Amino acid sequence: MTMADKYKMAGVDQKLAGEFVERIKKLAEETKGPAVLGGLGDFAGFFRLDVEDFEQPVLVASADGVGTKLKIAFAASRHRTVGVDLVAMNANDLVCHGARPLFFLDYYATSRLEVEVAYQVLEGIAEGCSQCGAALLGGETAQLPGFYAEGEYDLAGFMVGIVERGKIINGADIKPGDSIVGLASSGLHSNGFSLVRNVLLDSGKYKLEDKPEGLKKKLVDEMLIPTRIYVSAVRSLIESGFVPKGIAHITGGGFYENIARILPEGCKARIEAKEWDPPPIFKLIAEEGGIEAQEMFATFNMGVGMVLFYRPEDTPSVIDKLTELGTLATVVGSVFPGEKSVEVAGI
């Protein structure tokens, strides 16, 4: 018996892992541009940094995962959309500072490699990279026998982008009187799923294939809608001269924590909840879980996945531009003088 056979008996199939890398090379090739040197299979990825258009280029990096939304993918045996989620969570954080994504790397870890499952995930990752203009530069596929439950895996992603130092968006210029423009989410995105599963599934009230009253889709379809990637819309605004004063990605921590992260001292953000109608899935979660509105806004995006700060006189043109780009947007609040904080009114 060879060492490879013994390793396979222990749970790590080296031959299968090698075949998988060969199979996903085409996915990575579809995302690479002239800046990518080499290909998958090297010990590291190579990206030629072109900084001719920058006076003081700054690299911007992010790392994130998908969280327990993966549990829904496992239960439904549908894995492509969580790959998109993985890229989206990183790309949306990056663009909050005005950065243009350059490249992405993934980490896929499982107890035993199931090629078809892993390939679906990588298809989603490649799709997400294409949406935001990032190259899938490489990653790691780890087989860890006994570490994960059978049929499960974990995901992490890492993205690097670039921005001109003098054009970093950080919220420092936000002032009382500014308007807050909200960009519509695609649904739950990728946070709050431990609570969602507890309220809707673990409680026994619903099964994934159920279609609760008020929803247009089955619960599984609603839950696995991929996170919307806002890079194209935000970058188009910036390149058109509509540079936001600040941007917040509404993820874990909801409106209160994420918006507060970019507010300067002396500014209080007031969100007017009656300015939009949250998708029905949020109402279902609140009703079935007996969750107060304030807690919902502290956990979920409630239908607004990203907010941008502008002078009030600029907002009509900004919303017109977003509409032209196919992004649903509306003014969801404004900034007032006061202690640095976030208030959600009308709930």
C-alpha positions, 0 to 999 in steps of 0.5 A: 500500500502506497503512502497516498493510499494510506492518506486516502484511508485516513480521509485525504484524497490527494489525487482527487484534490489535484483533479479538482484544481485542474477542473477549476482552472477554467473558472479562474481563467474566465476572471483574469485580466492582463494583470494576472501572471501565471495561473492556479497551481503555483504556490502563490498568485501573481498580480501585476500592479499598474499604478500609472493612474495613481499619485499615491495608490493605497491597497485596501484589503478585506476578509469575510465569510458567509456564516451559518447561511451555509447550513441552508446550502447544506440542507438544500444541496445547493451551493453556488449562491453561497460562493457569490455571497462570499465574494459579495461580503468582501467586495461590498466592504471594500467599495465602502472606501471607494476602492476598486477590487483587484483580486480575490482568494478563497479558503474552502475547508471540508472533512472530505472533498466532494468535487461536485459540491466544491465545484458549485461553490467555486462557480459562484465565487467566479460569478461574484468575481466577474460581477465586481471585476476582480480576478480569482487569483487563487485559494486553498482547498483543505481536507480536514478529516474529522474536523467538520461534520460529514457533508459540510464545509466552511468558507472564507474569502480575502479581497484586495483593491486599490484607491487613490489616497486622497480619494479614500471614502471614510465619512470624515466629510459627513455633516448635519443636513446630509441625506442618506441614500439607501440601496435595495438589498436582494433579501437577507444577504448573509447575516442573521441566519443563526436567528433566522434558522432558530425562528423559522426552521429549528422551531419546527414552524416551517420546512425549507420547501414551505411557502409561507403566506406573504412570500412569493417564493419557497423559503429555501429560495428566499434564503439562498438569494445571493447577496447583492454586489454593489461595486458596479453601481458605486464605482459608476457613481464615483466615476460619474462625479457623484462621490459619496461622503460616506458609505456603510455596508449593512451587514451584521449589526444592522443599521445601528452598528454599521452606520455608526462606524462612519459617522464623525463626531457631532453627527447623528444619523436618523433613518426613516423606516417608513420611507421603504417597505422591507421585503416580506421575509423580514416581516415573517421573521419578526412575527414568528420570532416575536422580535421587536422592530428595533432588534430587527434593525439591529440585526438585519438589512431590512431591505437596504443593503448599503447606504450612501451619504450625499449633500441633499441637493445632489441626491435627485441626480444620484438617484436618477443615476442609480435608476439608470444603472438598474439599482433601486434607491431612495432617500432613507434618512438624514444627518442631524447635529448631536452625539454620534449615534444612529436612530431608526424612526417610524418603527 
